Amino acid sequence: MDRSSLLQLIQEQLDPDNTGFIGVETFASLVHSHELPLDPAKLEMLVALAQSNDEGQICYQELVDLISSKRSSSFKRAIANGQRALPRDVLLDETGLGFYKRFVRYVAYEILPCEMDRRWYFYQHRTCPPPIFMAAVTLTQIIVFLCYGARLNRWVLQTYHPEYMKSPLVYHPGHRARAWRFFTYMFMHVGLEQLGFNALLQLMIGVPLEMVHGILRISFLYLAGVLAGSLTVSITDMRAPLVGGSGGVYALCSAHLANVVMNWAGMRCPYKLLRMVLALVCMSSEVGRAVWLRFSPPLAASGPQPSFMAHLAGAIVGISMGLTILRSYEENLQDQCVWWVVLLSYATFLVFAVFWNIFAYDLLGTQIPPPP
């Protein structure tokens, strides 16, 4: 029996008057008499959902959402009220899991702060679609780096090579009219250390976030950090070029770290304090290294070196927009006032940055280094 037929059968036999509610005892008898193909974990949640209702009824729409693997804030509240009726306390009690399901459980404990959220994600998770965005971005960055490294025969501090800066992907203030460069600079890296740092964080943090929150939310957050990084550089460090995906990486990392801090008591990832300290130390060291290369390059250079402001802009995007996204696992973003405030603030910044790039350089008489 397919899903639509199952829902039609339930509505015809249990709610013929379209009241919107179904008695739990009647529903249980239907399940046993027709041997309906429902996941046992979902049946447990339905029982808990009914027990949270004073009349022992199940809302038909919530039943549809559960069977369709959709979730609403009303279901979140109802199921939380009946949480005590669930027989298993934590996902860690599950035994006999395969490698992939153990990995899914690990992701749930890494990303989500509530046990009910973790259980819901664990039971409804599907392998399709896979977390392809962060993997594709990382692979593209590696391929681009290898191509330029082989072509220039240089693998460290490639911005000192004039041919490297001639790439159509690099953001350069002299080429700011070419709008694609405000995004494509994320594929260029100045050395193995920068590429390795970004790739490692993208895979360790970005992939689990994408698995839990979906490709649309995480790709939007990453690209918002990338765009904010290049536009911030064009405003605050007007003579500097820009390379690297640090804007997007810091948006993901700062959002995740802020989410862990905001939900510290509920997070069950092991050694969270130690890992938090190590992450902050690594991110601060990367920013310090970028500042040093910007103002004290180890070799003589023909022009300004890449800016570090993208790191800070990405962190701000992560703490504001990213934290709002990550805290809305069970709700639609468009239903939240905070989301619209953050989105409006980001849009206002974009409009300001566009006008700045059109008019400010000429009005301030900024001497831009000649583009390569």
LUMMI-245490 format. One record per residue (C-alpha): residue in one letter; x, y, z. Coordinates in nm, 3 decimals, padded with zeros to 5 digits, always signed. Each point is the difference from the previous one (the first is absolute). Layout:
N
{node "A"; {X; Y; Z}}
...
***
This chain:
372
{node "M"; {+00.000; +00.000; +00.000}}
{node "D"; {+00.147; +00.335; -00.101}}
{node "R"; {-00.003; +00.311; +00.219}}
{node "S"; {-00.293; +00.175; -00.170}}
{node "S"; {-00.217; -00.313; +00.018}}
{node "L"; {+00.089; -00.043; +00.365}}
{node "L"; {-00.102; +00.356; +00.084}}
{node "Q"; {-00.322; -00.034; -00.199}}
{node "L"; {-00.088; -00.321; +00.185}}
{node "I"; {+00.066; +00.162; +00.336}}
{node "Q"; {-00.214; +00.302; -00.080}}
{node "E"; {-00.291; -00.203; -00.141}}
{node "Q"; {-00.017; -00.245; +00.289}}
{node "L"; {+00.109; +00.213; +00.295}}
{node "D"; {-00.111; +00.353; -00.086}}
{node "P"; {-00.289; -00.024; -00.248}}
{node "D"; {-00.151; +00.326; +00.131}}
{node "N"; {+00.324; +00.194; -00.051}}
{node "T"; {+00.021; +00.109; +00.362}}
{node "G"; {+00.377; +00.014; -00.018}}
{node "F"; {+00.054; -00.242; +00.289}}
{node "I"; {+00.036; -00.378; +00.028}}
{node "G"; {-00.047; -00.210; +00.313}}
{node "V"; {+00.320; -00.179; +00.094}}
{node "E"; {-00.173; -00.328; +00.087}}
{node "T"; {-00.181; -00.006; -00.333}}
{node "F"; {+00.324; +00.080; -00.179}}
{node "A"; {+00.184; -00.280; +00.185}}
{node "S"; {-00.267; -00.253; -00.101}}
{node "L"; {+00.031; +00.109; -00.364}}
{node "V"; {+00.376; -00.045; +00.013}}
{node "H"; {-00.030; -00.357; +00.128}}
{node "S"; {-00.296; -00.108; -00.214}}
{node "H"; {+00.146; +00.125; -00.328}}
{node "E"; {+00.368; -00.056; +00.083}}
{node "L"; {+00.083; +00.352; -00.107}}
{node "P"; {+00.369; +00.052; -00.095}}
{node "L"; {+00.089; +00.257; +00.265}}
{node "D"; {+00.342; +00.037; +00.157}}
{node "P"; {-00.016; -00.121; +00.366}}
{node "A"; {+00.180; +00.316; +00.108}}
{node "K"; {-00.275; +00.208; -00.161}}
{node "L"; {-00.264; -00.204; +00.180}}
{node "E"; {+00.174; +00.079; +00.328}}
{node "M"; {-00.011; +00.369; -00.083}}
{node "L"; {-00.369; -00.024; -00.092}}
{node "V"; {-00.077; -00.156; +00.336}}
{node "A"; {+00.192; +00.273; +00.177}}
{node "L"; {-00.175; +00.259; -00.214}}
{node "A"; {-00.342; -00.138; +00.096}}
{node "Q"; {+00.089; -00.015; +00.367}}
{node "S"; {+00.084; +00.369; -00.008}}
{node "N"; {-00.359; +00.069; -00.107}}
{node "D"; {-00.263; +00.015; +00.278}}
{node "E"; {-00.251; -00.200; -00.205}}
{node "G"; {+00.249; -00.258; -00.124}}
{node "Q"; {-00.028; +00.109; -00.361}}
{node "I"; {+00.245; +00.045; -00.284}}
{node "C"; {-00.019; +00.307; -00.220}}
{node "Y"; {-00.046; -00.127; -00.355}}
{node "Q"; {+00.235; +00.263; -00.148}}
{node "E"; {+00.271; -00.095; +00.249}}
{node "L"; {-00.048; -00.364; -00.098}}
{node "V"; {+00.043; +00.099; -00.366}}
{node "D"; {+00.316; +00.195; +00.084}}
{node "L"; {+00.142; -00.293; +00.194}}
{node "I"; {-00.065; -00.258; -00.274}}
{node "S"; {+00.127; +00.246; -00.264}}
{node "S"; {+00.317; +00.065; +00.206}}
{node "K"; {-00.098; +00.364; +00.041}}
{node "R"; {+00.007; +00.188; +00.324}}
{node "S"; {-00.177; +00.305; +00.136}}
{node "S"; {+00.046; +00.208; +00.312}}
{node "S"; {-00.336; -00.124; +00.133}}
{node "F"; {+00.119; -00.358; -00.033}}
{node "K"; {+00.323; +00.095; +00.178}}
{node "R"; {-00.192; +00.140; +00.295}}
{node "A"; {-00.244; -00.289; +00.018}}
{node "I"; {+00.262; -00.271; -00.022}}
{node "A"; {+00.215; +00.176; +00.260}}
{node "N"; {-00.289; -00.011; +00.245}}
{node "G"; {-00.029; -00.375; -00.045}}
{node "Q"; {+00.373; -00.068; +00.007}}
{node "R"; {-00.022; -00.189; +00.332}}
{node "A"; {-00.209; -00.270; -00.170}}
{node "L"; {+00.276; -00.096; -00.240}}
{node "P"; {+00.165; -00.325; +00.116}}
{node "R"; {+00.358; +00.079; -00.108}}
{node "D"; {+00.168; +00.292; +00.173}}
{node "V"; {+00.286; +00.075; -00.237}}
{node "L"; {+00.121; -00.104; -00.342}}
{node "L"; {+00.322; -00.129; +00.152}}
{node "D"; {-00.200; -00.296; +00.131}}
{node "E"; {-00.052; -00.122; -00.356}}
{node "T"; {+00.203; -00.314; -00.073}}
{node "G"; {+00.074; -00.200; -00.311}}
{node "L"; {+00.023; +00.302; -00.228}}
{node "G"; {+00.196; -00.006; -00.324}}
{node "F"; {+00.288; +00.236; -00.074}}
{node "Y"; {-00.210; +00.261; -00.180}}
{node "K"; {-00.273; +00.010; +00.266}}
{node "R"; {+00.267; +00.040; +00.267}}
{node "F"; {+00.136; +00.292; -00.201}}
{node "V"; {-00.349; +00.151; -00.022}}
{node "R"; {-00.033; -00.035; +00.377}}
{node "Y"; {+00.338; +00.168; +00.042}}
{node "V"; {-00.115; +00.289; -00.220}}
{node "A"; {-00.321; +00.033; +00.202}}
{node "Y"; {+00.195; +00.033; +00.325}}
{node "E"; {+00.249; +00.239; -00.157}}
{node "I"; {-00.256; +00.242; -00.143}}
{node "L"; {-00.329; -00.020; +00.190}}
{node "P"; {-00.047; +00.107; +00.365}}
{node "C"; {-00.331; -00.175; +00.079}}
{node "E"; {-00.042; -00.375; +00.040}}
{node "M"; {-00.338; +00.004; -00.174}}
{node "D"; {+00.153; +00.191; -00.292}}
{node "R"; {+00.282; -00.253; -00.015}}
{node "R"; {-00.242; -00.293; +00.000}}
{node "W"; {-00.220; +00.159; -00.262}}
{node "Y"; {+00.298; +00.067; -00.227}}
{node "F"; {+00.139; -00.351; +00.055}}
{node "Y"; {-00.326; -00.173; -00.090}}
{node "Q"; {-00.102; +00.216; -00.295}}
{node "H"; {+00.347; +00.045; -00.156}}
{node "R"; {+00.035; -00.119; -00.358}}
{node "T"; {+00.316; -00.042; -00.205}}
{node "C"; {-00.152; +00.195; -00.291}}
{node "P"; {+00.081; +00.275; -00.064}}
{node "P"; {+00.356; -00.039; +00.128}}
{node "P"; {+00.197; +00.299; +00.137}}
{node "I"; {+00.147; +00.088; -00.337}}
{node "F"; {+00.041; +00.378; +00.030}}
{node "M"; {+00.290; +00.012; +00.245}}
{node "A"; {+00.165; -00.299; -00.165}}
{node "A"; {-00.030; +00.161; -00.346}}
{node "V"; {+00.136; +00.336; +00.121}}
{node "T"; {+00.296; -00.165; +00.173}}
{node "L"; {+00.080; -00.219; -00.299}}
{node "T"; {-00.015; +00.299; -00.235}}
{node "Q"; {+00.233; +00.199; +00.224}}
{node "I"; {+00.252; -00.286; +00.006}}
{node "I"; {-00.012; -00.044; -00.378}}
{node "V"; {+00.045; +00.374; -00.064}}
{node "F"; {+00.293; +00.013; +00.242}}
{node "L"; {+00.171; -00.300; -00.161}}
{node "C"; {-00.048; +00.144; -00.350}}
{node "Y"; {+00.156; +00.337; +00.090}}
{node "G"; {+00.270; -00.163; +00.210}}
{node "A"; {+00.105; -00.226; -00.286}}
{node "R"; {-00.019; +00.283; -00.250}}
{node "L"; {+00.209; +00.242; +00.209}}
{node "N"; {+00.215; -00.265; +00.171}}
{node "R"; {-00.063; +00.173; +00.333}}
{node "W"; {-00.202; -00.137; +00.292}}
{node "V"; {+00.043; +00.262; +00.273}}
{node "L"; {-00.091; +00.372; -00.001}}
{node "Q"; {-00.106; -00.004; -00.361}}
{node "T"; {-00.123; +00.359; +00.011}}
{node "Y"; {+00.358; +00.112; -00.045}}
{node "H"; {-00.010; -00.144; -00.350}}
{node "P"; {-00.140; +00.252; -00.254}}
{node "E"; {-00.157; -00.275; -00.207}}
{node "Y"; {-00.195; -00.123; +00.302}}
{node "M"; {-00.167; +00.338; +00.049}}
{node "K"; {-00.101; +00.009; -00.367}}
{node "S"; {-00.252; -00.274; +00.067}}
{node "P"; {-00.360; +00.099; -00.089}}
{node "L"; {-00.107; -00.152; +00.334}}
{node "V"; {+00.194; +00.231; +00.235}}
{node "Y"; {-00.173; +00.304; +00.148}}
{node "H"; {+00.198; +00.314; -00.077}}
{node "P"; {-00.126; +00.356; +00.063}}
{node "G"; {+00.101; +00.094; -00.352}}
{node "H"; {-00.234; -00.267; -00.136}}
{node "R"; {-00.292; +00.055; +00.238}}
{node "A"; {-00.233; +00.071; -00.293}}
{node "R"; {+00.027; -00.370; -00.084}}
{node "A"; {-00.260; -00.109; +00.254}}
{node "W"; {+00.075; -00.371; -00.012}}
{node "R"; {+00.335; +00.062; +00.169}}
{node "F"; {-00.183; +00.085; +00.324}}
{node "F"; {-00.087; -00.373; +00.015}}
{node "T"; {+00.265; -00.185; -00.198}}
{node "Y"; {+00.290; +00.115; +00.216}}
{node "M"; {-00.105; -00.278; +00.239}}
{node "F"; {+00.154; -00.256; -00.237}}
{node "M"; {+00.350; +00.157; +00.015}}
{node "H"; {+00.243; -00.058; +00.289}}
{node "V"; {+00.341; +00.145; +00.076}}
{node "G"; {+00.162; -00.323; +00.115}}
{node "L"; {-00.035; -00.352; +00.128}}
{node "E"; {-00.049; +00.118; +00.357}}
{node "Q"; {-00.298; +00.223; -00.083}}
{node "L"; {-00.156; -00.260; -00.228}}
{node "G"; {+00.052; -00.276; +00.257}}
{node "F"; {-00.151; +00.204; +00.282}}
{node "N"; {-00.310; +00.097; -00.199}}
{node "A"; {-00.052; -00.344; -00.151}}
{node "L"; {+00.031; -00.169; +00.338}}
{node "L"; {-00.255; +00.228; +00.167}}
{node "Q"; {-00.239; -00.018; -00.294}}
{node "L"; {-00.006; -00.378; +00.014}}
{node "M"; {+00.002; -00.039; +00.379}}
{node "I"; {-00.264; +00.265; +00.073}}
{node "G"; {-00.167; +00.081; -00.331}}
{node "V"; {-00.091; -00.357; -00.098}}
{node "P"; {-00.175; -00.087; +00.332}}
{node "L"; {-00.181; +00.334; -00.009}}
{node "E"; {-00.115; -00.068; -00.355}}
{node "M"; {-00.116; -00.350; +00.096}}
{node "V"; {-00.219; +00.137; +00.278}}
{node "H"; {-00.122; +00.334; -00.136}}
{node "G"; {-00.002; -00.074; -00.373}}
{node "I"; {+00.185; +00.127; -00.303}}
{node "L"; {-00.211; +00.315; -00.051}}
{node "R"; {+00.056; +00.147; +00.346}}
{node "I"; {+00.370; -00.085; +00.027}}
{node "S"; {+00.088; +00.104; -00.355}}
{node "F"; {-00.185; +00.330; +00.057}}
{node "L"; {+00.191; +00.059; +00.323}}
{node "Y"; {+00.336; -00.087; -00.158}}
{node "L"; {-00.053; +00.220; -00.305}}
{node "A"; {-00.134; +00.284; +00.216}}
{node "G"; {+00.327; -00.013; +00.196}}
{node "V"; {+00.202; -00.003; -00.324}}
{node "L"; {-00.183; +00.302; -00.144}}
{node "A"; {+00.012; +00.190; +00.328}}
{node "G"; {+00.374; -00.064; +00.015}}
{node "S"; {+00.081; +00.149; -00.340}}
{node "L"; {-00.235; +00.296; +00.044}}
{node "T"; {+00.143; +00.076; +00.345}}
{node "V"; {+00.351; +00.000; -00.147}}
{node "S"; {-00.115; +00.238; -00.273}}
{node "I"; {-00.119; +00.241; +00.272}}
{node "T"; {+00.261; -00.033; +00.277}}
{node "D"; {+00.316; -00.100; -00.189}}
{node "M"; {-00.061; +00.166; -00.335}}
{node "R"; {+00.341; -00.062; -00.159}}
{node "A"; {+00.031; -00.369; +00.087}}
{node "P"; {-00.082; -00.305; -00.212}}
{node "L"; {-00.163; -00.307; +00.150}}
{node "V"; {+00.038; -00.377; -00.035}}
{node "G"; {-00.118; -00.302; +00.199}}
{node "G"; {-00.329; -00.134; +00.130}}
{node "S"; {+00.048; +00.130; +00.354}}
{node "G"; {-00.315; +00.215; -00.010}}
{node "G"; {-00.221; -00.303; -00.049}}
{node "V"; {+00.205; -00.221; +00.231}}
{node "Y"; {-00.014; +00.247; +00.286}}
{node "A"; {-00.374; +00.045; -00.053}}
{node "L"; {-00.052; -00.374; +00.052}}
{node "C"; {+00.244; -00.031; +00.291}}
{node "S"; {-00.120; +00.304; +00.192}}
{node "A"; {-00.364; -00.103; -00.045}}
{node "H"; {+00.073; -00.350; +00.130}}
{node "L"; {+00.209; +00.122; +00.294}}
{node "A"; {-00.263; +00.259; +00.093}}
{node "N"; {-00.269; -00.268; -00.015}}
{node "V"; {+00.204; -00.224; +00.231}}
{node "V"; {+00.047; +00.284; +00.250}}
{node "M"; {-00.368; +00.100; -00.010}}
{node "N"; {-00.105; -00.362; +00.062}}
{node "W"; {+00.293; -00.107; +00.217}}
{node "A"; {-00.203; -00.210; +00.245}}
{node "G"; {-00.178; -00.194; -00.273}}
{node "M"; {+00.302; -00.077; -00.220}}
{node "R"; {+00.134; -00.353; +00.048}}
{node "C"; {+00.306; +00.007; -00.227}}
{node "P"; {+00.304; -00.140; +00.189}}
{node "Y"; {+00.272; +00.234; +00.132}}
{node "K"; {-00.200; +00.303; -00.113}}
{node "L"; {+00.192; +00.247; +00.217}}
{node "L"; {+00.340; -00.119; -00.124}}
{node "R"; {-00.118; -00.002; -00.358}}
{node "M"; {-00.147; +00.348; +00.037}}
{node "V"; {+00.330; +00.134; +00.128}}
{node "L"; {+00.199; -00.171; -00.277}}
{node "A"; {-00.237; +00.134; -00.267}}
{node "L"; {+00.028; +00.355; +00.131}}
{node "V"; {+00.379; -00.026; +00.019}}
{node "C"; {+00.025; -00.132; -00.357}}
{node "M"; {-00.236; +00.263; -00.139}}
{node "S"; {+00.178; +00.280; +00.186}}
{node "S"; {+00.338; -00.125; -00.123}}
{node "E"; {-00.125; -00.003; -00.357}}
{node "V"; {-00.123; +00.358; +00.033}}
{node "G"; {+00.333; +00.106; +00.155}}
{node "R"; {+00.189; -00.166; -00.283}}
{node "A"; {-00.216; +00.183; -00.257}}
{node "V"; {+00.062; +00.334; +00.174}}
{node "W"; {+00.376; -00.065; +00.003}}
{node "L"; {+00.007; -00.085; -00.371}}
{node "R"; {-00.207; +00.308; -00.080}}
{node "F"; {+00.226; +00.254; +00.173}}
{node "S"; {+00.337; -00.178; +00.029}}
{node "P"; {+00.045; -00.226; -00.300}}
{node "P"; {+00.316; -00.212; +00.024}}
{node "L"; {+00.101; +00.082; -00.358}}
{node "A"; {-00.001; +00.318; -00.202}}
{node "A"; {-00.330; +00.036; -00.182}}
{node "S"; {-00.108; +00.215; -00.291}}
{node "G"; {-00.331; +00.097; +00.165}}
{node "P"; {-00.221; -00.038; +00.308}}
{node "Q"; {-00.046; -00.353; +00.127}}
{node "P"; {-00.337; -00.176; +00.052}}
{node "S"; {-00.220; +00.143; +00.272}}
{node "F"; {-00.101; -00.173; +00.324}}
{node "M"; {-00.334; +00.181; +00.042}}
{node "A"; {-00.191; -00.285; -00.165}}
{node "H"; {+00.066; -00.213; +00.310}}
{node "L"; {-00.166; +00.255; +00.227}}
{node "A"; {-00.291; +00.062; -00.236}}
{node "G"; {-00.066; -00.374; -00.027}}
{node "A"; {+00.001; -00.031; +00.380}}
{node "I"; {-00.257; +00.279; +00.032}}
{node "V"; {-00.224; -00.165; -00.260}}
{node "G"; {+00.029; -00.331; +00.185}}
{node "I"; {-00.085; +00.143; +00.342}}
{node "S"; {-00.301; +00.192; -00.135}}
{node "M"; {-00.149; -00.177; -00.299}}
{node "G"; {+00.160; -00.339; +00.062}}
{node "L"; {-00.110; -00.028; +00.362}}
{node "T"; {-00.357; +00.080; -00.104}}
{node "I"; {+00.011; -00.276; -00.261}}
{node "L"; {+00.150; -00.264; +00.229}}
{node "R"; {-00.244; +00.070; +00.283}}
{node "S"; {-00.295; -00.056; -00.236}}
{node "Y"; {+00.040; -00.370; -00.069}}
{node "E"; {-00.369; -00.078; +00.060}}
{node "E"; {-00.150; +00.324; -00.133}}
{node "N"; {-00.027; +00.189; -00.327}}
{node "L"; {+00.221; +00.306; -00.016}}
{node "Q"; {-00.272; +00.213; -00.158}}
{node "D"; {-00.214; -00.045; +00.313}}
{node "Q"; {+00.255; +00.174; +00.223}}
{node "C"; {+00.021; +00.375; +00.051}}
{node "V"; {+00.372; -00.021; +00.088}}
{node "W"; {+00.077; -00.155; -00.338}}
{node "W"; {-00.160; +00.290; -00.186}}
{node "V"; {+00.186; +00.253; +00.214}}
{node "V"; {+00.332; -00.171; -00.073}}
{node "L"; {-00.081; -00.036; -00.370}}
{node "L"; {-00.100; +00.367; -00.025}}
{node "S"; {+00.322; +00.105; +00.172}}
{node "Y"; {+00.205; -00.212; -00.241}}
{node "A"; {-00.189; +00.141; -00.301}}
{node "T"; {+00.059; +00.355; +00.126}}
{node "F"; {+00.372; -00.072; +00.026}}
{node "L"; {+00.003; -00.137; -00.357}}
{node "V"; {-00.170; +00.310; -00.138}}
{node "F"; {+00.240; +00.227; +00.188}}
{node "A"; {+00.300; -00.200; -00.121}}
{node "V"; {-00.114; +00.013; -00.363}}
{node "F"; {-00.036; +00.379; +00.008}}
{node "W"; {+00.334; +00.027; +00.180}}
{node "N"; {+00.173; -00.194; -00.275}}
{node "I"; {-00.163; +00.215; -00.267}}
{node "F"; {+00.066; +00.344; +00.147}}
{node "A"; {+00.235; -00.003; +00.301}}
{node "Y"; {+00.325; -00.085; -00.177}}
{node "D"; {-00.023; +00.307; -00.222}}
{node "L"; {-00.136; +00.231; +00.271}}
{node "L"; {+00.276; -00.095; +00.246}}
{node "G"; {+00.270; +00.007; -00.267}}
{node "T"; {+00.124; -00.345; +00.101}}
{node "Q"; {+00.315; -00.099; -00.183}}
{node "I"; {-00.069; -00.353; -00.118}}
{node "P"; {+00.303; -00.210; -00.097}}
{node "P"; {-00.012; -00.082; -00.370}}
{node "P"; {-00.173; -00.334; -00.065}}
{node "P"; {+00.227; -00.278; -00.120}}
***
